Amino acid sequence: MLIKKVLALTDGSELSRNALRYASEICRLHEAELFLLTVVDKVPSYVDAEINHEIFEKMEEVLRTEVATCAGYCETAGVGCRSEVRHGIPYEEIVNYAKEIDADMIVMATHGHSGLSHILLGSVAEKVVRHAPCPVLTVRPKGKDWGIDRPGSCPV
C-alpha cells in the first residue's frame, strides 16, 4: 500500500501532539505529504449568541496558533505540511476533509473517555473510524511509545 497523503488532527492537547509525532514519522518514512486539520466544534443552539461569538473567536485564535506550531514541528521534522481550520461537527469535518484530499491514512489521538463521559461526550475517534474512507491510526493516551524522538527544541 502506498501512503502519499496522511491526515493528522490536532485539538491543542498533548495527546494530539503525540499523535502528530506518529503522523510525521509515517510521512517521513513514506515520503508522504501531511495534511493537518483542526475543527472548531459547532456551537449548541441554546448558547447565547453574543457570548458564543466571543468564546469561539478566542478558541479559533488558540487553535490557529496551535496549527501553526504543529506545522512548524512538521517542517523541523522534514515533512511537507498543509494546514486547515474548519468549523462544524468534528467527525463530519474530518471524514469530509479526508475524502476531499483523498487521504491514504488518518492519524488521531483518542482521549480514552470511558463510562458515563464516553456516553455523554461520544467519541470523535470512534465515529471517524466508522465513517472514514481510509485506514485510521488511533494513538491512545497511555499507549506504547515507539521511541520517536522530537526534533530540535520543538514544543510539540
C-alpha positions in Angstrom: 0.0 0.0 0.0 1.3 3.4 -1.0 0.9 6.1 1.6 1.1 9.5 -0.1 -1.3 11.6 1.9 -1.7 11.5 5.7 -4.3 13.5 7.6 -3.4 14.3 11.1 -5.7 16.0 13.6 -4.9 18.5 16.4 -7.1 19.9 19.1 -4.3 21.6 21.1 -3.9 18.7 23.5 -0.8 16.9 24.4 -2.4 13.7 23.2 -3.0 15.1 19.7 0.6 16.4 19.6 1.8 12.9 20.4 -0.3 11.5 17.5 1.3 14.2 15.3 4.7 12.7 16.1 3.5 9.4 14.7 1.9 11.0 11.6 5.1 13.0 10.8 7.2 9.9 11.2 4.9 7.9 8.9 5.1 10.8 6.3 8.9 11.0 6.6 9.3 7.2 6.1 6.9 7.1 3.2 7.8 10.5 1.7 4.2 11.4 2.1 2.5 14.7 2.4 0.9 15.7 5.8 -2.4 17.5 6.0 -3.0 18.9 9.4 -6.6 19.7 10.4 -8.3 21.2 13.4 -12.1 21.6 13.8 -13.8 24.3 15.8 -16.8 22.5 17.2 -20.3 23.5 16.2 -22.0 25.7 18.8 -25.1 24.4 20.5 -28.1 26.5 19.6 -29.0 27.1 23.2 -25.8 29.1 23.9 -26.2 32.8 24.0 -25.1 34.2 20.6 -23.2 37.1 21.9 -21.2 35.1 24.5 -20.8 32.3 22.0 -19.3 34.6 19.4 -16.6 35.9 21.8 -15.7 32.5 23.1 -15.5 30.8 19.7 -13.4 33.7 18.3 -10.9 33.1 21.1 -11.0 29.4 20.7 -10.4 29.7 17.0 -7.4 32.0 17.6 -5.9 29.5 20.0 -6.4 26.6 17.5 -4.9 28.6 14.6 -1.8 29.2 16.8 -1.7 25.5 17.6 -1.9 24.6 13.9 0.9 27.0 13.1 3.0 25.5 15.9 2.3 22.0 14.7 3.1 22.9 11.1 6.4 24.3 12.3 7.1 21.0 14.0 6.5 19.2 10.7 8.9 21.5 8.9 11.5 20.8 11.6 10.9 17.0 11.1 11.4 17.5 7.3 7.8 16.8 6.4 5.8 18.9 4.0 2.6 20.1 5.7 -0.6 21.8 4.7 -2.9 23.0 7.4 -6.6 23.9 7.7 -9.0 25.1 10.3 -12.7 24.1 9.8 -15.9 24.8 11.6 -18.6 22.2 12.3 -19.2 18.8 13.8 -15.7 17.4 14.2 -16.1 13.8 13.0 -18.1 15.0 9.9 -15.5 17.6 9.0 -12.7 15.1 9.5 -14.3 12.5 7.3 -15.3 15.1 4.6 -11.8 16.5 4.5 -10.2 13.1 4.3 -12.4 12.4 1.2 -11.6 15.8 -0.3 -7.9 15.3 -0.1 -8.1 11.6 -0.9 -6.2 10.7 2.3 -4.5 7.3 2.5 -4.5 7.4 6.3 -5.9 9.4 9.2 -3.8 9.7 12.4 -5.6 10.9 15.5 -5.5 10.7 19.3 -8.2 9.0 21.3 -8.7 10.7 24.6 -9.6 7.5 26.4 -13.0 8.5 27.8 -15.0 5.6 29.2 -18.2 5.0 31.1 -20.5 8.0 31.5 -18.2 10.6 29.9 -18.0 8.4 26.8 -21.8 8.1 26.6 -22.3 11.8 27.2 -19.5 13.2 25.1 -19.4 10.4 22.5 -16.1 9.6 20.8 -14.9 11.5 17.8 -12.3 8.9 17.1 -14.9 6.1 17.2 -17.1 8.0 14.7 -14.2 8.7 12.4 -13.1 5.1 12.4 -16.7 4.1 11.5 -17.1 6.6 8.7 -13.6 7.2 7.3 -12.8 6.5 3.7 -9.3 5.1 4.6 -7.5 3.4 7.5 -7.3 5.3 10.8 -4.5 5.0 13.3 -5.6 6.0 16.8 -3.0 6.8 19.4 -4.0 6.0 22.9 -3.2 8.2 25.9 -1.0 5.7 27.6 -0.1 3.5 24.7 3.3 2.2 23.7 5.8 4.8 22.8 7.6 3.8 19.6 10.6 5.9 20.7 10.0 8.6 18.1 12.3 11.5 19.0 11.1 15.1 19.0 13.3 17.0 16.6 15.2 20.0 18.0 13.6 22.0 20.7 10.1 22.0 19.2 7.4 22.3 21.8 5.3 19.6 20.1 
